[in-house]
């Protein structure tokens, strides 16, 4: 593991980078670097030595090669919407921001695939193929901003992953610049061949959090847009009742496109922001979206309504128009933004538990809220047990920072105890490195490190992420300072 710090550029490297991308696309000024000192996980901040924004594949390759000659760490970065410090420049280094490489390069409708650049915004893909009756299924809540390279890096999910799967299920192949500047292609190419022979290195690299190299181009899988939707809103007195409904819907053999839950506190914030018409006194609301052929949706919707009522739903609303459905999803996907009405800061967690453990986990989160004196609204992908408790705090108060980290550790620890995971889609980054030793054996972690070294022997690519050991979290993170 690299232990030296790289907060300044080596002599000559800046000139080489300017020669590749131009003066306007090399950022070294302290004020400008502030924008790149963190991602959406704002508790830990560190500026890189420089940020470079390549505009073409050739420029990206030349930038990586220049950094390799100077043995400078590189940090691939997209839109910065990641929530676990995945792009934190722990020891400085050069951030390679791919946001200028944002085009949809080609669409192959008959074979249902598209070639996009790494900086292409997720929502732009569906917009480009909507006229052909196709869509790119993974839809994180940050869909209007997050980029495909970052989605690949963290194996992003979203509300519709229950039925359609996460990012890895929709990535056919991609080009990767290794940290020494060599260019490789993993998986299928745009122009033919479904799967390559040998090991699935494409699958191994999805979720690597930028530690294998810099992604430039991605072949994504497109799916047929559903012929019809039926979107329902169940209103419950308690989270327990709503959670039981989720289990009953899955137990009945249905696989909705989405099963999303919001508790009372987040519902109140969303209603204040967007005026959808959510009831302010409900303990929880459940969004159920069914999709498919119109002929079967009415029967499924009736079955969902019956199950909601069996679990004491006070009301079940059905979206009557496309606009009502769009407004409901806008409210759900912008829920994080509504939190600004409740608190100056919040820490979003990403634990996963088995669906059957949802009621127990939610009771535990409520107990943590009382114990630590912090409000914790919840909005989550109930269908696959992927929780997003939002721990509210004010970063100007050191005591609140201490408590928010303690409650975060407690919640993640409980997820592991219940047979779950500390991340479902946000990644490990720097935030959760210490939990890796609690979730995996030493042998598991050694195997992961060996795989990482096959791509990056010198470990210069996005160092100090995912793995515990080497540079300890106490050297750069507030999390362990709390426990010290």
Secondary structure, 3 states (H helix, E strand, C coil): CCCCCECCCCCCHHHHHHHHHCHHHEECCHHHHHHHCCCCCCCCCCCCCEEECCCCHHHHHHHHHHHHHCCCCEEEECCCCCCCCCCCCCCECEEEECCCCCCEEEEECCCCEEEEECCCEHHHHHHHHHHHCEECCCCCCCCCCCEHHHHHHHCCCCCCHHHHCCHHHHEEEEEEECCCCCEEEEECECCECCCCCCCCHHHHHCCCCCCCCEEEEEEEECEECCCEEEEEEEEECCHHHHHHHHHHHHHCCCCCCEEEEEEHHHHHHHHHHHCCCCCCCCCEEEEEEEEECHHHHHHHHHHHHHHHHHCCCCEEEECCCHHHHHHHHHHHHCHHHHHHHCCCEEEECCCECCHHHHHHHHHHHHHHHHHHCCCEEEEEEHHHCECCEEEEECCCCHHHHHHHHHHHHHHHHHHHHCCCECCCCCCCCCCCHHHHHHHCCHHHHHHHHHHHHHHCCCCCECCCCCCCCCCCHHHCCCHHHHHC
